[in-house]
Amino acid sequence: MRAADSSGKKASLLGVGLDAEDGQVRLTRGKNFALVGGSERTHAVMQETAVKINEHVDRAGKRLEDVTPGEIRDICQKVNDSLGD
């Protein structure tokens, strides 16, 4: 866990995959995200998504705690569009 900044704000991304059928337990923790479960493919997509969201936030010179709901929505849409299917 990261310590809260002086304003006490913290933010994290949480990804939960529910389609695992192989008995594997998948868990990935990052700078400000935690991903659990999912098939191998689903978990990989969650990992890539979390990393790309953080890259967008970093390029904006912000921390996840400082991104507005509208900004995070736009970032998620851009990341989703870039991943395709």
Secondary structure as GFF3:
##gff-version 3
##sequence-region A 1 85
A	DSSP	beta_strand	13	17	.	.	.	ID=ss1
A	DSSP	beta_strand	27	30	.	.	.	ID=ss2
A	DSSP	beta_strand	33	37	.	.	.	ID=ss3
A	DSSP	alpha_helix	40	59	.	.	.	ID=ss4
A	DSSP	three_ten_helix	64	66	.	.	.	ID=ss5
A	DSSP	alpha_helix	69	83	.	.	.	ID=ss6
###
